Amino acid sequence: MLTRSRMRHRLATALAVFGLLGTGAALQATAGATPAHAATTHRVLFDDGHAEEAGNADWIISTSKPDPLGQDSTPSAETDWTGALSSWGVALQKTGSYSLKTATSALTYGGSSSTDLSNFDTLVLPEPNTLFTSAEKTAIMTFVKNGGGLFMISDHTGADRNNDGYDAVEILNDLMTNNSVDSTDPFGFSIDSLSISSDYPSAISDSTDPVLHGSFGNVSKSLIASGTTATLKPADNSAVKGLLYRTGYSGNTGAFFLTSTFGSGRVAFWGDSSPIDDGTGQSGNTLYDGWNDSGATNAALALNATAWLAGAGTSTGGGGGSGTCTAAQLLGNNGFESGSTTWSASSGVITNSTGESARSGSYYAWLDGYGSATTDTLSQSVTIPSGCTTAALSFYLHVDTAETSTSTAYDTLKVQVLNSSGTVLGTLATYSNLNAASGYTQRSFNLASYAGQTVTLKFTGTEGSTLQTSFVVDDTALNVS
């Protein structure tokens, strides 16, 4: 048994940047808050943190960030918002079914920022021009795996607008092939290193496809004005599907617009940024009006794809859920071996300290154990697909204590499910010093009732003022089918 005087040596990692709910006090402050969006609102985040305004690019829905409503709360024309993507943004806003925001800093998943990916159904990457960091790539891929929608928009090879040595082709390929979640061609395609000067790619014949024939209209053609295509690899992901092809191409080559899935999420790719450019934006930029090109149906394509990615028209309408379920383990970094990645935790909770022992590997989560009044938290946001009938949460727990009482719970660990506003939806279990025992014990819970929702799984350890109790967690999992 550990003594109350022992010193805790924990991993010195700056976990604050991944904070989701911070402290118990912060949780109490938001516990009674009204959810930010109704269940029918589709939440879309446009990225502007990766040089999307470099050079002549102006890939923003509004100069008011993160909230475009700050520029005009009831836009009726695309010029009410300023940006080359304002036509896209205003068209969605006018439906009354979308909540739009712009991210201007690093992308996170499971953090406390208002633009954290856990608060959104869809992420739009409109021709990024700087590489995503390792943490960002983990966040993006985990977001999609857990049910989010990802809209990737490229440009032609060599379109390095900020002259940092990387163009959108390289950056998006790097996202798919060099990440900690799945680098084995997860979406089933790669972006071609091409610079195609002009073309009007045609749509395939599929009257049932919701992107080609959606609520915003029918799609027949798109536009290439210096762009590229993608090569499909259905052997790696059978869900990949080319929707529009460069003239003279079909099958697995020359796909200009495609869709795919990954985990419980959805993916769309477009090979040029010109189709989303509405020709108006900030002063000094040279823009091209592809949105209204008379030879194409780019507006319908962009809007239908956004609706599909966000889950519009499905039984749940949000989280990218399709009403189907792919068997998967949903928790990121579930054994803590990547340190603080994906999880939000109090300082030092995720550790490889020798003061306790991991069940497997080197890292684990250690809550409390100080022998003084302490509250430690550990949490992760996850989307449980609506079509899943099984959602089994499990983790291994070890409790050791210096308390001697056999009847009084002085120190506790609560395991709870919260919504995106911080409201507790349910308490799965409460453990205490009375559960102290040698070794780890697996604990399991059924979360199927939360299918179709994005929830936060949270561990809260609360320790009294004298004798220590350590709550040690390892090898978590959320298996759905």
C-alpha positions in Angstrom: 0.0 0.0 0.0 1.2 3.5 -0.8 1.7 5.9 2.0 0.2 9.4 2.2 3.6 10.9 2.5 4.9 9.6 -0.8 5.7 12.1 -3.5 4.0 11.7 -6.9 6.3 11.9 -9.9 4.2 12.4 -13.0 4.7 13.1 -16.7 5.6 16.7 -17.3 3.3 17.4 -20.2 1.4 20.6 -21.0 -2.0 19.0 -20.9 -3.8 22.3 -20.6 -4.0 22.7 -24.3 -6.1 19.6 -24.5 -8.5 20.7 -21.6 -12.1 19.9 -22.3 -13.9 20.6 -19.1 -11.0 21.6 -16.9 -12.0 21.5 -13.3 -15.0 20.3 -11.3 -15.8 24.0 -10.7 -16.0 24.7 -14.4 -18.3 21.8 -14.9 -20.6 23.0 -12.2 -20.7 26.4 -13.9 -22.0 24.9 -17.1 -24.1 22.1 -15.8 -27.4 24.0 -16.0 -26.6 25.7 -19.3 -28.9 25.4 -22.3 -27.4 23.4 -25.2 -25.9 25.8 -27.8 -27.8 24.2 -30.7 -31.0 22.4 -31.2 -30.7 18.7 -32.3 -31.7 19.6 -35.8 -29.0 22.2 -36.3 -26.0 21.0 -38.4 -22.8 22.5 -37.1 -20.1 23.3 -39.6 -16.6 24.5 -38.9 -14.6 26.2 -41.7 -10.8 26.1 -41.2 -8.9 29.4 -41.5 -5.8 28.4 -39.4 -3.7 27.0 -42.2 -3.0 29.9 -44.6 -6.4 29.8 -46.3 -6.0 33.5 -46.9 -2.5 33.4 -48.3 -1.8 35.1 -51.6 -5.0 35.6 -53.6 -6.8 33.0 -51.6 -9.7 34.3 -49.5 -11.2 31.0 -48.4 -13.4 32.4 -45.6 -17.2 32.7 -45.2 -16.8 36.0 -43.3 -14.2 38.4 -41.9 -16.1 38.0 -38.6 -14.4 35.1 -36.8 -15.2 32.7 -35.3 -18.8 33.7 -35.7 -19.9 35.1 -39.0 -23.1 36.4 -37.4 -21.0 39.2 -36.0 -20.8 40.7 -39.4 -24.5 40.3 -40.2 -26.8 38.2 -38.1 -29.4 37.9 -40.9 -27.6 37.8 -44.2 -29.9 37.9 -47.3 -27.2 38.3 -49.9 -23.7 36.8 -50.1 -22.2 40.3 -50.0 -23.6 40.7 -46.4 -20.6 38.5 -45.4 -17.1 39.2 -46.8 -15.1 36.4 -48.2 -14.7 34.2 -51.3 -16.8 31.5 -49.6 -19.5 33.9 -48.4 -22.0 32.5 -51.0 -21.5 29.1 -49.5 -21.9 30.3 -45.9 -24.9 32.6 -46.6 -26.7 29.9 -48.5 -26.4 27.5 -45.5 -27.3 30.2 -43.0 -30.5 31.2 -44.8 -31.9 27.7 -44.4 -32.1 28.1 -40.7 -30.7 24.6 -40.2 -26.9 25.3 -40.0 -24.6 26.9 -37.4 -21.4 28.1 -38.9 -18.1 29.0 -37.3 -14.5 29.7 -38.4 -11.4 28.2 -36.7 -8.4 30.4 -36.7 -6.1 28.4 -34.4 -4.9 24.8 -34.1 -7.6 22.2 -34.6 -8.3 20.1 -31.5 -10.7 17.3 -30.6 -11.8 17.0 -27.0 -10.6 20.5 -25.9 -12.3 23.4 -24.3 -12.2 25.9 -27.2 -15.5 27.0 -28.8 -14.1 25.8 -32.1 -13.1 22.4 -30.8 -14.1 19.7 -33.3 -16.2 17.9 -30.6 -18.7 20.8 -31.0 -19.2 20.2 -34.7 -20.7 17.8 -37.2 -18.5 18.8 -40.2 -15.0 20.2 -40.8 -14.3 22.0 -44.1 -10.6 22.3 -45.1 -10.7 24.8 -48.0 -7.3 24.4 -49.6 -5.0 24.5 -46.5 -1.5 25.8 -47.2 0.4 24.8 -44.1 1.0 21.3 -42.8 -1.2 20.1 -40.0 0.7 19.2 -36.8 0.8 15.7 -35.5 -1.8 16.6 -32.8 -4.0 18.2 -35.4 -3.9 15.2 -37.6 -4.8 13.0 -34.7 -7.7 15.3 -33.8 -9.1 15.4 -37.4 -8.8 11.6 -38.0 -10.4 10.8 -34.6 -13.2 13.3 -35.3 -14.0 11.5 -38.5 -13.6 8.1 -37.0 -16.1 9.0 -34.3 -18.8 10.2 -36.7 -17.7 13.6 -38.0 -17.8 14.8 -41.6 -14.6 15.9 -43.4 -14.7 18.1 -46.6 -11.2 18.3 -48.2 -10.8 20.8 -51.0 -7.5 20.8 -52.9 -5.9 22.8 -55.7 -3.4 22.0 -58.4 0.1 20.8 -57.5 2.5 23.7 -57.1 -0.2 26.0 -55.6 2.0 27.0 -52.7 0.4 30.3 -51.9 2.5 31.1 -48.9 5.8 29.8 -50.3 6.5 27.5 -47.4 7.3 24.5 -49.6 3.9 22.7 -49.3 0.8 22.9 -51.4 -2.7 21.5 -50.6 -2.0 18.3 -52.5 0.9 17.5 -50.3 -0.8 18.7 -47.1 -3.9 16.6 -47.6 -2.0 13.5 -48.7 0.1 14.0 -45.6 -3.0 14.1 -43.4 -4.1 10.7 -44.8 -0.8 8.9 -44.8 1.1 10.3 -41.8 -1.2 10.3 -38.8 -1.4 8.4 -35.5 -4.9 7.1 -36.1 -4.7 5.2 -39.4 -2.1 5.8 -42.1 -3.0 2.8 -44.2 -5.0 4.6 -46.9 -7.9 5.1 -44.5 -10.2 6.9 -47.0 -9.4 4.8 -50.0 -7.8 7.4 -52.3 -4.8 9.5 -52.9 -4.6 13.0 -54.5 -2.8 13.2 -57.8 0.1 15.6 -58.3 -1.4 17.3 -61.3 -2.1 20.8 -62.6 -5.1 20.5 -65.0 -5.7 23.9 -66.6 -9.4 23.6 -67.5 -12.2 21.1 -67.7 -15.9 20.6 -66.9 -16.0 17.2 -65.1 -19.2 15.3 -65.5 -21.3 13.6 -62.8 -21.9 9.9 -62.9 -25.4 8.6 -63.4 -26.8 7.7 -60.0 -30.2 9.1 -59.2 -30.1 7.8 -55.6 -26.8 9.6 -54.6 -27.6 12.3 -52.0 -24.7 14.5 -53.0 -25.6 14.5 -56.7 -29.3 14.8 -56.1 -29.9 16.5 -52.8 -32.1 19.1 -51.3 -30.1 21.9 -52.9 -30.5 20.7 -56.4 -29.2 18.3 -59.0 -25.5 18.2 -60.0 -24.4 17.6 -63.6 -21.0 19.2 -63.9 -18.3 20.9 -62.0 -15.4 23.1 -63.0 -11.6 22.8 -63.1 -9.7 26.1 -63.4 -6.2 24.8 -62.5 -6.9 21.8 -60.3 -6.2 18.2 -59.8 -7.9 14.8 -59.4 -7.7 11.7 -57.2 -6.9 8.0 -57.7 -9.4 5.7 -56.0 -8.2 2.6 -54.2 -11.3 0.6 -53.4 -9.2 -2.4 -52.2 -8.2 -0.2 -49.3 -11.7 1.2 -48.6 -14.6 -0.2 -50.5 -16.8 2.8 -49.6 -14.8 5.2 -51.8 -16.9 6.5 -54.7 -16.1 8.8 -57.6 -19.0 11.2 -58.3 -17.6 13.5 -61.0 -14.7 12.7 -63.4 -12.3 14.6 -65.5 -13.3 14.3 -69.2 -12.1 11.0 -70.6 -11.7 9.3 -67.2 -13.8 6.9 -65.1 -13.4 4.1 -62.6 -10.4 4.5 -60.3 -8.7 7.3 -62.1 -9.4 11.0 -62.8 -12.0 11.4 -60.0 -12.5 15.2 -59.5 -15.1 14.8 -56.7 -15.5 11.8 -54.5 -17.0 10.6 -51.3 -15.9 7.9 -48.8 -16.4 6.9 -45.1 -14.0 6.2 -42.3 -15.1 4.6 -39.0 -18.5 6.2 -38.3 -17.7 9.3 -40.3 -18.0 10.6 -43.8 -15.5 12.2 -46.2 -15.7 14.3 -49.4 -12.9 15.5 -51.7 -12.9 18.2 -54.4 -9.9 18.7 -56.6 -10.0 22.5 -57.1 -10.9 25.5 -55.0 -12.2 27.5 -58.0 -15.7 26.0 -57.8 -16.2 27.3 -54.3 -14.9 30.8 -55.1 -17.8 33.3 -55.5 -15.7 36.1 -57.0 -16.1 38.5 -54.1 -14.0 39.0 -51.0 -11.5 41.2 -49.3 -10.0 44.1 -51.1 -6.8 43.3 -53.0 -7.5 39.7 -53.8 -7.9 38.4 -57.4 -10.8 36.1 -57.3 -12.7 33.9 -59.7 -16.4 33.3 -59.7 -16.7 29.5 -60.0 -19.7 29.3 -57.7 -21.9 30.9 -60.3 -20.2 29.5 -63.4 -23.0 28.9 -65.9 -21.4 25.7 -67.3 -21.4 24.0 -63.9 -23.6 23.2 -60.9 -21.0 24.0 -58.2 -23.3 25.5 -55.7 -25.6 22.5 -55.6 -22.6 20.2 -55.3 -21.0 22.1 -52.4 -24.3 22.5 -50.5 -25.5 18.9 -51.0 -22.1 17.6 -49.9 -22.2 19.7 -46.8 -25.6 18.4 -45.9 -24.6 14.8 -46.5 -21.4 15.2 -44.4 -23.3 16.9 -41.6 -25.9 14.1 -41.5 -28.8 16.1 -42.9 -31.7 13.9 -43.9 -30.7 11.0 -41.6 -32.5 9.8 -38.6 -30.2 11.6 -36.2 -29.2 14.7 -38.3 -25.8 15.4 -36.8 -22.4 14.0 -35.9 -22.0 12.8 -39.5 -24.0 9.7 -38.5 -25.5 7.7 -41.3 -28.0 5.6 -39.4 -25.7 2.6 -39.9 -23.0 1.1 -37.7 -19.6 -0.1 -38.5 -18.1 -2.3 -35.8 -15.2 -0.3 -34.2 -13.4 0.7 -31.0 -14.1 4.5 -30.8 -11.9 5.8 -28.1 -8.7 7.5 -29.2 -5.4 6.7 -27.4 -7.4 4.2 -25.4 -4.3 2.8 -23.5 -2.8 6.3 -22.9 0.5 5.2 -24.7 0.4 8.5 -26.7 0.4 10.6 -23.6 -2.2 13.3 -23.4 -3.3 12.9 -27.1 -7.1 12.8 -27.5 -7.8 12.9 -23.7 -8.4 15.9 -21.5 -7.0 15.6 -18.1 -5.8 17.4 -15.0 -2.1 18.1 -14.9 -0.1 14.9 -14.4 -3.0 12.5 -14.5 -1.7 10.7 -17.7 1.7 9.4 -16.6 4.3 6.7 -16.9 5.4 7.3 -13.3 6.7 4.3 -11.4 4.6 5.2 -8.4 1.8 3.0 -9.8 1.9 0.5 -12.6 0.3 0.4 -16.0 -1.8 -2.7 -16.7 -0.2 -2.8 -20.1 2.4 -0.7 -21.8 4.0 2.2 -19.9 1.3 4.9 -19.5 -1.9 5.0 -17.5 -4.2 7.5 -15.8 -3.6 8.2 -12.1 -6.3 10.3 -10.4 -5.8 11.6 -6.9 -3.4 9.9 -4.4 -2.0 13.0 -2.8 -3.4 12.6 0.7 -4.8 16.1 0.5 -8.0 17.7 -0.8 -7.7 17.2 -4.6 -10.0 16.9 -7.6 -8.6 15.2 -10.7 -10.5 14.7 -14.0 -10.0 12.7 -17.1 -12.4 12.9 -20.2 -12.9 12.3 -23.9 -15.6 13.3 -26.3 -17.0 10.6 -28.6 -19.8 10.2 -31.1 -21.8 6.9 -30.9 -23.3 6.2 -34.3 -27.1 6.1 -34.4 -27.2 2.7 -36.1 -25.3 0.9 -33.3 -27.3 -1.4 -31.1 -24.2 -2.3 -29.0 -22.0 0.3 -27.3 -19.9 -1.3 -24.6 -17.6 0.9 -22.5 -14.9 -0.8 -20.5 -11.9 0.1 -18.6 -9.5 -1.5 -16.0 -9.5 0.1 -12.6 -7.1 -0.3 -9.7 -7.8 1.4 -6.3 -5.3 1.6 -3.5 -5.7 3.6 -0.3 -4.3 4.5 3.1 -7.8 4.8 4.5 -8.6 2.2 7.1 -12.4 2.5 7.3 -14.4 -0.4 6.0 -17.7 1.5 6.0 -17.1 5.2 5.0 -16.3 6.4 1.5 -13.9 9.3 2.1 -12.5 9.5 -1.4 -14.5 8.8 -4.6 -14.2 8.3 -8.4 -17.3 9.1 -10.4 -17.7 7.8 -14.0 -20.2 9.9 -15.9 -21.6 10.6 -19.3 -22.1 14.3 -20.2 -23.5 16.2 -23.1 -21.6 18.9 -25.1 -22.9 21.6 -22.6 -21.4 19.8 -19.6 -24.7 18.5 -18.3 -24.5 15.1 -16.7 -26.7 12.7 -18.6 -25.9 9.8 -16.3 -23.6 8.5 -13.6 -22.4 5.0 -14.5 -20.7 4.2 -11.2 -19.1 5.7 -8.1 -16.0 4.0 -6.7 -14.3 4.8 -3.4 -11.6 3.8 -1.0 -13.9 0.9 -0.1 -13.1 -0.6 -3.5 -9.4 -0.9 -2.8 -7.8 -4.1 -3.9 -4.6 -5.5 -5.4 -4.4 -5.5 -9.2 -6.8 -4.2 -11.8 -10.4 -5.1 -12.2 -12.3 -4.6 -15.5 -15.5 -2.5 -15.3 -18.1 -2.5 -18.1 -21.2 -0.5 -19.0 -23.8 -0.4 -21.7 -24.0 3.0 -23.5 -26.3 1.9 -26.3 -28.9 4.3 -25.1 -26.6 7.2 -26.2 -26.5 6.1 -29.8 -26.7 9.0 -32.2 -25.2 11.4 -29.7 -21.9 13.1 -29.1 -21.1 12.6 -25.4 -18.2 13.1 -23.1 -17.0 10.2 -20.9 -15.6 11.7 -17.7 -13.8 10.3 -14.7 -13.8 12.6 -11.6 -11.6 11.7 -8.6 -12.3 13.6 -5.4 -9.9 13.1 -2.5 -10.3 14.2 1.2 -7.9 16.2 3.2 -5.8 13.4 4.9 -5.2 9.9 3.8 -4.5 9.1 0.2 -6.6 7.1 -2.3 -5.3 6.5 -5.8 -7.7 5.7 -8.6 -5.7 4.2 -11.5 -7.3 3.6 -14.9 -5.9 1.8 -18.0 -6.9 0.0 -21.2 -10.2 1.8 -21.9 -12.4 0.9 -24.8 -15.8 1.8 -26.3 -16.7 -1.0 -28.7 -19.7 -0.5 -31.0 -21.5 -2.8 -33.4 
